[in-house]
Amino acid sequence: MSSVDAASAGVQNRIVRKVAVRLMPFLCLLYFVNYLDRVNIGFAGPNGMNDELGLSATVFGFASGIFFIGYLVLEVPSNLALHRFGARKWLARIMITWGLVATAMAFVPNATALVVLRFLLGVAEAGFFPGIILYLTYWFPAAQRAKAVALFMTAIPVSSAIGATVSSALISAGHGVFGLSGWRFMFLVEGIPAMLLAVATWFYLTDRPSEAKWLTADERAWLNEQLEAERKQTEAAHSWPLRKALTHPRILALAFVYFGIAYGLYALGFFLPTIIKGFEQQYGTDLSTMQTGLITAVPYVIGAVAMVLWAGHGDRTRERVWHVALPMLLGGACIPIALYLGNPFSAMVAVTICAVGVCAALPTFWALPSNFLAGAAAAGGIALINSLGNISGFAAPYITGALKDATGSQRTGLWVVGLVMIAAAITVIALRAAPKTEQAETSAQQEG
């Protein structure tokens, strides 16, 4: 009898829990710092940066989004390098370079330098997120993977919630420190943790279960056997080489689905502080920088709770498609109406529902590609989905900013956000039949 057959549900849960306790808090901390450095320009813009550098809404959106062009260029090569050299070394390398660039943002003299550094930040960060998604497939069996991804991705709403408050506090308290504007001081302080955590990553992370001295020999054997059996099952069912994983229509369709989820995420991340600032003109409110930060945090706090609960429900039911599509449909329907409501409270309710939809869809989505990708194909396919999907990180802030300049209102841009999210939800529903097609295709090849 194999160790997999002998392991009771209690033993399985104990081993997975031990892995989660060891890895998840640290990985969440890394992503917290990563996401904060990615979107803190959203707080800098309406709090002095746009005025000091003379940025229009279009230029601000371009500078925010150019990050993702650099990100796209090196995403797949970076993830393949992580698969080859190991997560510990490669993630530490990524963090050192992004920390240096993020810190340099404090000293930009003009819009051109800002755009260049945002592009370089994307180059530096390329491979970090899909690398950790790939890394989780090395440690968590498929039945627990969506919840593991959800726990990891709570760093997005948590960093948006806590980061909104922290960034606002740094801007307010840091003005004049070292002779810097408040937004410059924020960039300086928030870039340093990435470099410190790079050193911690080198010594703390373990590349594979077989190398985990913090697991017993029996625990390592069970986890290795479980993951190896799943890998062989995936390869037997689909047998996707790397080239197929990078070109197959199903991968490209999943990339569009992720594009829709991320479009909503980054539209909110980069422009929510600006939208809340706009309440002053629209509703006659008077909010300080700290109050704006605290209000910005609310949708993400609620989104973090929804993310974990919804992903846990998806793991228990083993249903994935509707656990991605339903929250996207809900969020996509709510976001366009946010700025048509009669008071700021109602508008924030609609924005919060959109944030919940985006957050709830994210972790379960990442359980889909690993159902039919393994090894180098998983490394390349996951990276390609993430890099193509993250084009929305350029498109969302740029299009939203350009539409704001063209129309004088945020409304048109938010209509585009809603429509993109709904289109992506329809796409993932349409993909439900695709696994049967793939299975038939594989059988035909074997018979031939």
N, C-alpha and C positions, 0 to 999 in steps of 0.2 A: 504494500500500500504506500503510495507516495505521500510526501509531507503535506501536499495540498489536500489530498483526500482525508488525511488524519487530522488536519487543523479544524477545530470547531469554530463556529461563528464567534465565540468569545475570544479565542486565540487570535483570529483574524482581526477583530476589532482592536484588540490590545496592541498588535504590531502596527497597524495603520495609525492608531492613536499616538503611539510612541514616535513614529516618523513625523506625524503632523506637529507634535509638540516640539520636536527638535528643529524642524525646518521652517514651518509656516510663519512664526513670529518674525524670524530674521528676514525671510523673503518679503514679507509684508513691509517691513521697515525699509528694505532696499527700494521697493516699488513706490512707497510713500515719498521718498526723497526724489526718485526718478520722475514721478508724475508732477510733483511740486515744481521741480526745475523746468519741466516742459511747459507748464501752463501759468507760471507766476507772472509772465508778461501780461496776462489778463488783468492782474491787479496793478501792475506798474502803469499801464496805459492811461486809465482815467484818473490816476493819482499823481500826475506830474510829468510822466514820460512823454506823452503825446504832445503836451504843450511845450516842453523843453526842447524836444527834437523836431517840432513842427510837423507831426504826423496827422494826415487825414485818416478817416475811418478805413478807406481803401488801403492806404499804405500800412496802417497798423494791422489790418487783416492779412496783408501780404507778408509782413515781417513775422506775424504769428505762424502763418501756414508754411513758409519756406522751409521751416524745420523738417517737414515731412518729405520734401524732395530729397534732401540729403539722406534722410532715413530710408527712403525707397531705394536709393542707389546701392547701398551696402547691406541691406537686410538679409537677403538670401546667402551671400558669401559669409556674413558674420555668423549666421546660425549653423552653416556647414562647418565653420571653424570651431564653434563650440562643440559640435558633435564629435569632431576629431580630437581636439586638444583637452576637452573637459570643461565643465561649467565653472569650476573654481577659478582657474587661471583666466579664462576668457571673460567672465563677468567682472573680475577685478580689473582687467585691462580696460574694459568699456567704462567702468566707473571712474577710473583715474582721468581718462580723456574728457569725459563729459563734465566732470567736476571742474577741470581747468577752464573749459570754455564757459561754463555757467558762471564762474567767478569773474571771468573777463567781461561779462555783460555789464558789470558795474561801471565800466570805464568807457562805454561807447560814446563817441563825440557827435555822431550824426546818424541819420536814417540809414545811409549806406552801410556803415559799420555794423549797425544793428542787424540789418538783413544778412550780412556776411556771417556774423557770429551765430545767428539763428540757424542758418544753413549748416554751419560747422557743428553746432550742437546736435543736429539731426544725424550727421555723419558719425559723430562720436557715440551716440546712443543706439545706433543701428544694431539690432540683434538682441538687445536686452530683454524686451518683453517676450518675443517668441522663443528666446533662449530659455527663459524660465518656464514657459508653457511646455516646451520640449523636456526640460529638466523634471517637471512634475510627472511626465509619462515614465520616467525612469524609476519613480518611487511609489506611485499610487496605482493600484489595480483599477481597471475601467469602472467597476461598480462604485468606487469612491472618488473618481476623478473630478466630476463636475463640482462636488462640494469642496474638494481641495482647491480647484481653480477659483471657486467663489470666495473662499477664505483669503486666498492670495489677492484677489481683485477687490476685496473690500478696501484695499489701500487706495483705490481711485476715489470713492466717495469720502473716505476718511481724510485723505490728503486734501481733497477739495473743501471739506468741512473745516478741519483743523487748520489746513493751509490758508484758507480764507482769513481766519482770525489771526494766525501767526503773521502772514504777509502784511495784513493791514496794520498790526501792531508794530512791525518792524518799520514800515513806511512812516507811521506816525512818530514813533520814538526815535528813529534813526536819522531824522532830518538834521543835517548839520554835523553829524558824527564823522570824523575824519575829513570834514569839509565836503561831504557828499550829500546829494539830495536823498530824500527818504527812499525813493524807488531804487536808487543806486545802492544804498546801504542794504536793502532787501536782497538784491541780486548777490551782493558780496557774501552776506551771511548764509544764504541758502545754497550757495555753490560749494561751500567747504565740506559739509557732511559727506558728500559723495566720495571725496578723496579719502576721508578717514575710514569710511565703510569699505572701501576697496581693500584696505589692509586687513580688516576684519574678515572679509569674504575669503581672502587667500588662505587664512588659517582655520576658518570655521566650517565652510561647506565641505561636503563629501561628494565626490563625483557619482559613485554608483553604490547600490546596497552591498555589493560584495566587498567594498572597502570600508564599510561602516563599523568601526570598532565599538561604537556606542550601541550596537545591536548584538545580541548573543549569537552564537554560531547557528543555533536552531532557527532563530528569527531571520537571520540572513538567508539561510537555506530556503525557508518557506517563501520569503518575499521574492528571491531570485527565481524560484521555480514558478511561482504564480505569474510573474511578469514575463518570463520566457515563454510560458505556455500561451499567454495572450498574444505575444509577438508572433509566434509561429502560426497561431490561428488566424491572425490578421493577414499575414503574408500568404497563407494557403488560400484564404478567401478572395484576395484581391491581387496579390503579387505585383504591386505597382513599383516599377523602377523609378529612379529619381526623375528621369526625363518625363515620364508620364505624369508624375505628381506635379511637375511644373507647367504642364500644358493641357491637362485634361479639362474639359468644359465644367465638370462638377467642381473642381477646385476653383475655377474662375467664377462660377456662380456663388460659391461660398465666400469668395473674396468680395463680391458685390453685397452679399448679406452683411458682411462685417463692415463694409463701407457705409451702409445705412445706419448700423448701430453706432459706429464711430462718428458719423456725421452729426448725429444728435448729441453725442458726448462732447465733441470739441466745440460745437456751436454754443452749448451751454458753458463749457469751461472757459472759453475765451471771451464771451460776450455777456455772460450773466452779471458780472459786476457792473458793466456798462449799462445793461438794461435796468438794473436796480438804481443806479445813479440817475437814469432817465425818469424814474418815478417822481423826482423833484419837479420836473417840468410838467409831466403828464397829470400827476395827482396832487401837486403842491406840497409834497413831503419835504422834510429837511433832515437829511441823514449825514452823520459824520462818517469818516473813513472806517472807523471801528464798527459802527452800526451796519454799514454796507457789508463788511466782512462777516458779521454775525448772521445777517439775513441770508447772505449767499450760502452759508453753511447748512441751513435748514434742509433744503431739498436733498443734499448729499447724506446727511445723517439718516433720514428716512430711507433713502435709496440703499444705504449699506445694510440696514436690517432686512429690507425686502430682498436684496441680492442673496443673502445666506439662506433665508427661509425658502425662497423659490427654487434655488439650486438643490437644496436638500429634498424638496418635494420631487424634483425631477429625477434625482438619484433613486428615491424610493419607488417611483412609478416606472422607472426606466424609459420614460417618454422624453424626447428631446425637441422635436420639431415645434410642437405647440408651446413648449416652454420658452422657445425663442420668439415665435411669431406673436403670441398674444400680448406680451408686454410691449412689443414694438408697435403693434396696432394701437394699443391704448395710448402710449406716449406720443405717437405720431398724430393721433387725432386731437390730443389736448394742447400741444405746444402752439399751434397757430392762433388759437383763440385767446392766448394769455394776455395779449396787449389790447384786446377788444373789451375786456371786462371793466367794470365801473369803479373798482377800487383796488389798491395794491394788494390787499389780502387775497382777493379772488384770483388776481393775476399770479400770485405766488403759489396758490393751490394748483393751478394749471401747470406751472413750471415744475412744481414738485412731482406731479403725476408723470410728467415727461421724464424727469430724472429717475424716478422709480422704474419706468419702462426700460430705459437704457441700461440701468444697473442690473435689473433682473434678467435681461436677455444676454448680457455679456458672458457670464461663466458657463452657462449651458451651451452657448454657441461653441465654445472651445472644446466641448466633449464630442462634437461632430467629426472634425477632421481625423482625430486619433482612432475613430472607428474603422478606418480603412487605410491608414498610413502607418508605417513602422520604419525604424532605422533611418538611413539617410533620406529616404523618401519623406518621412515625417519631418525631419529637420528642414528640408527644402520646401515641402508643401506648406507647413505651418508658417514658415517665414514668408513665403510668397503671398499667402492669404493675408497675413498681417501687413505686409508692405503695400500690397495693392489696396487693401481696405483702408489703410492709413493715408491714402491719397486724400481721403475726406478731411484729414487734418489740415491739409492745404486748402482744399476746396471750401470747407465750411466757414472758416474765418474770413477768407478772401471774398467769397460770394456774399456772405452776410454783410461784410463791411462795404462792399461795392454797392449793394442794394440799398444800404442805409444812406450812402452819399447820393445815390441816384434819386431816391424817393423821399428822403428826409425822415424816414420812419424805419423802425425795426420790423414792422409787420410783414413786409414782403419776404424778407430773409427767413423769418420763422415759418411762413407758409412753405418755403422750399424745404426747410428741415423736416416738417411734418410729412410732406409728400415723399421725400427720399426714404424716410423710415418706413412708411406704409408700403412702398414699392419693394423694399428689402424683405419685409414680412411676407408679402405675397410670393416672393422668390423662394424663401425657405420652405413655405408650404408646398410649392410646386416641386421641390426637390425630394419630397417624401417618396416618390416612386423611383427615384434614381438608384437606390441600392439594389432593387430587383433587376434593373437594367444592367447594372454592373455584374451581378451574379450570373445573369444569362450570358453576358459577354465573356466572362471567365470560363463558363462551362463550354461555350462554343469553341473557344481557343483550345481547351483541353481535349475536346472531341476531335478537333481538326488535327 
